[in-house]
Amino acid sequence: MAKYTTLLAEYLERGGVLPASFAEIDGFEDIFKKHFCDSEIGFETDLLFFMHLDELADINIPLYKAKLQRLASAWLEYDAPAKVTYTTENKTFNGGETKGTTTELPFDSANAEPNLITKNDAYKNTENRGTQVRETGKTIDEAQKAIEFLNEKAHSLINELLQVFKPCFMAVY
């Protein structure tokens, strides 16, 4: 049993190093230092501590790096959400010729009846219809909610990874 305990901060001040694989995940080395800085290393010597820490890092860092990369690629999908666009369609219906009789004023003064005019007119009916066309992707609100969810997942993954290293430090029972 060791006579003295050593904090991670003291271990690092004396020249102790962290596993090189910590650098594979952006910022993880700093997060690790801040999380465990006041924790006592749980081994008799610095070398034993480093060996166990390095072993856990070699096993777990690649797994969590892959998980974080999958989250990052999912995050990129929502980085520039597609906007909803509006288009207008013009539809024309050709009704063909119509026959009809209309009356027109003034009255014919000879027999006191209105003048009758027979017309054969063609007509077209044009209808403007606004339709909403949605592009692939998410709206801005959907993308924002998805990004918040992915950020929470990344945060919980980092916390999970930190818990993997907890057995390297002493615990109070």
Steps between C-alpha positions, in 0.01 A plus 500: 500500500623846411601741774384803306224563254550693181243715324482500122601869504817411698571207268487734200712768675774242564516426128240225475336467162159400378450239227565625147166358385322774700595738217281301257191668645511878478530658843470174693840535668400835653159367604670200663744723691222727626276210596761299693747773609420455871464121487761275657666252270408149605833320455823460694720657235464751222601235249221260605252786482617596152492138377138449611395840372667432164338157475151642561568779252617260229185292541240773538618813318459351147147382584389835634679685221294303246177575689584871513584503130161345420336774706706763319395367159137502615551856625627609156172381348320768701766771463330670203132404507298527181248781496138465403443656156176615342420463131199615298337284236292645218239267358300598193178330399387558143121477486469533125230699321172586667179620336264737664263784442519825688284803497641844458353842558376730354175357384427474135276802450302340217349213703590593861700181564860474612763427240604130504861413434617144450864435599730208453791557741780278617602533863793401711494451873838565666549401862798600710566255779771544763644168608758433768793291381733376770858421416680205652642559844362661811351835581704728720297410812534126438872538438547703819323234709707225335825688568405549866430127527832411335691739727343334805604161361859619449508638854374171644755303293784709642365442851477126432860498381615684812328235713703231322814648661354526849651164616850650453432730794443431868146492631380563852305205637 
